[in-house]
Amino acid sequence: MSKEELMGKLAKTIIDGDEQAAGAVAQEIIAAGIDPLEAISQGGRKGLDIVGERFQRLEAFLPELVQAGDAMKACMAVLKPHINQQQTTEISQGGVVIGTVKGDIHTIGKDLVATMLIASGFEVHDLGINVPVKRFIEESEKVQAKVIALSALLTQTSYYQKQVIDYLRDAGMRNRYYVVVGGAPISPEWATEAGADGYARTAVGATQLVKRLLTEGVLPPLSQPVIINQ
Amino acid sequence: MASIERALQILDKAQTGPICTTKGWGLKLSKTITEKLKKYGLEKTFDTENPINTDDGLADRFYKVGYELALEMGMFCQDTERIIKVTEEELADAIRNAPSELVLGKGKDTVVLKSRKPEDKLQPLSFSPMGHLISEDVWVRLVQGIAQQPEIDGLRSPVSPTVFGRPVLADTPYETIAGRYEAQLTKEALWRAGRTGLCTLSVASSPTAYGHLGGYGIPGGFDPESTLVIILCPAEMTTAYTALHKVVHVISCGGKTYVGDASMIGGYSGPPEGAALTQIAANLLQFAVHQADCHGGEELDVRYSGGCGREGQWAESIACQAIRLNTHLLNINVMNQLAGPSTEMLLYESAVAMLNVSTSGGAGYLGPRTSGTKYANHITPLECKFCAEVLKCSAGMTRKQANEIAKLLIPKYENMLWDPPIGKSFRDCYDMNTLRPTQEWLGIYLKIKRELIDLGVPLNYS
């Protein structure tokens, strides 16, 4: 099978959300001596992009995104050991700790953002719902995350987004993480008031936001949050 | 009649039902919906050209499959990660025993929420607004402004972000105080508006159970007699102890409940057809699991967090008609507008949604959700009045008429759903002393009303 055919095959396993097949094709790619970095960008991420585009057209839904993300993880588990340290740094988009803040049990929006981030190559640590302030920080320390993403669907719970940020500041840790906020009642004004580094209105926007924060090179905390409003 | 005995049975089921992880539940729900849509030929029935369904046969088919989905899936309990399964007998009993009308409010403000059918001539009721964040300094004035609109039949108090100037932190004593505080402010606003008997849909300041326990059924709090307690579930066909706490407390107080949930287009429900199915199933389950007196369904498109696009409107019309054609269950629909006050888009979104609710047989509407409730103080009495007017005057119109109008109105705003106009705040488009809208906002309101009248909506031009 040619390199192009293998890339297409890998992309298809991601689109199909087939974890087992994704791992098997990744093995074939290694056996064929193909650069794993090329396989990730031309095969895996291409498949993820297609699923993302389908989602925007309502031809794919959250479960397909979740399964595509899982398949990508299976593919990466095979490819990653064959990538050298320098290349690992190149492909690593960075770790993101995500969760719905304390007092809030809404999960769908957070799931969607987490899945989109996984699909874009981020290492995502999902803490679930009703997450206490310190839990975000403990997990971020543990996994050496670069970004903390805080979801809230209710105004009264959005205050916990600010509490996480305040805690980081008071503990002298604010410069270690970009903190981004989102959720139905969250506005750019609130992101500014809470002292966040970014806000996005949609899940697709959240991915653009995190990418932008990590690539622009401005260290946290930002004087004004980056706003992705579309 | 709701009972503690039944509540205990449900709590027991939440402790002993089949185990399922949260992620596993979402995937299982998605898989089951996909299979059912395929098996019963309901795939690709979403009609992008006709946002309001006019086919009773299609709605009936959705009902049968939604009923089956409710029985097969049950309701997921987030806290115990177990499934609350419901037998066919329990579901049938719950539907049979649910009320077909509810007396709400007191004295001269008493209204009766009655079950309706599609194209019913009986006017639906209007409850305003839903889920807004209003700062303490304008809270009473705004609520007074809404309550004094004669077309409004019940009040859902907005949320104050602060209590005596302090942030209302969820799950803390601040929230407990906020529940009581909301009751106090609401009474003040209703007294000023001269509508002390108006039904309240409470407690808004209750993200967890604390606000509810602190504000309802206690001395000085919301009175069970004139309050319809709103209990919101975290996702479609999903419950949590937060919701169940409220249920048992309302039963203990002898009160009435509205239990709501949103079906997510693009989420685990999948396409519009799947979201319609989950809303039907969730609707039925709310009566069997939470012993609801009334259901509140909403279709939300997760791509832009709104409900007034073609997909959301179609799914809402199917789900609403399916339940109304096949049961006497009461519902108060919610639809999520995205534009802010003093914009034409807000009124176009609202007009489509109200025509849909009214002609699809909704017993009532709860909203508007101006600006998607995203921006503080971005709600005014005028769009509440507009929604109530369109909702009521369109009773008796046919779905075909409503659909034809929706087809003309949706193109006016659908390109802006991803980036809707924020509009202006209450302060910026109302005179705070007279509680009258600015000429600009009033002009927009009258312009859109004129357009609707010209399209055949029987509104009074004033």
Boltz contact constraints between the chains, C-beta under 6 A:
constraints:
  - contact:
      token1: [A, 61]
      token2: [B, 266]
      max_distance: 6.0
  - contact:
      token1: [A, 61]
      token2: [B, 270]
      max_distance: 6.0
  - contact:
      token1: [A, 62]
      token2: [B, 267]
      max_distance: 6.0
  - contact:
      token1: [A, 62]
      token2: [B, 268]
      max_distance: 6.0
  - contact:
      token1: [A, 63]
      token2: [B, 27]
      max_distance: 6.0
  - contact:
      token1: [A, 63]
      token2: [B, 30]
      max_distance: 6.0
  - contact:
      token1: [A, 103]
      token2: [B, 170]
      max_distance: 6.0
  - contact:
      token1: [A, 103]
      token2: [B, 171]
      max_distance: 6.0
  - contact:
      token1: [A, 103]
      token2: [B, 207]
      max_distance: 6.0
  - contact:
      token1: [A, 103]
      token2: [B, 208]
      max_distance: 6.0
  - contact:
      token1: [A, 105]
      token2: [B, 78]
      max_distance: 6.0
  - contact:
      token1: [A, 105]
      token2: [B, 234]
      max_distance: 6.0
  - contact:
      token1: [A, 105]
      token2: [B, 240]
      max_distance: 6.0
  - contact:
      token1: [A, 106]
      token2: [B, 234]
      max_distance: 6.0
  - contact:
      token1: [A, 108]
      token2: [B, 235]
      max_distance: 6.0
  - contact:
      token1: [A, 108]
      token2: [B, 264]
      max_distance: 6.0
  - contact:
      token1: [A, 108]
      token2: [B, 267]
      max_distance: 6.0
  - contact:
      token1: [A, 154]
      token2: [B, 207]
      max_distance: 6.0
  - contact:
      token1: [A, 155]
      token2: [B, 133]
      max_distance: 6.0
  - contact:
      token1: [A, 155]
      token2: [B, 159]
      max_distance: 6.0
  - contact:
      token1: [A, 155]
      token2: [B, 161]
      max_distance: 6.0
  - contact:
      token1: [A, 156]
      token2: [B, 168]
      max_distance: 6.0
  - contact:
      token1: [A, 156]
      token2: [B, 170]
      max_distance: 6.0
  - contact:
      token1: [A, 156]
      token2: [B, 207]
      max_distance: 6.0
  - contact:
      token1: [A, 157]
      token2: [B, 170]
      max_distance: 6.0
  - contact:
      token1: [A, 157]
      token2: [B, 207]
      max_distance: 6.0
  - contact:
      token1: [A, 159]
      token2: [B, 167]
      max_distance: 6.0
  - contact:
      token1: [A, 159]
      token2: [B, 169]
      max_distance: 6.0
  - contact:
      token1: [A, 184]
      token2: [B, 305]
      max_distance: 6.0
  - contact:
      token1: [A, 185]
      token2: [B, 374]
      max_distance: 6.0
  - contact:
      token1: [A, 187]
      token2: [B, 374]
      max_distance: 6.0
  - contact:
      token1: [A, 187]
      token2: [B, 375]
      max_distance: 6.0
  - contact:
      token1: [A, 230]
      token2: [B, 418]
      max_distance: 6.0
  - contact:
      token1: [A, 230]
      token2: [B, 419]
      max_distance: 6.0
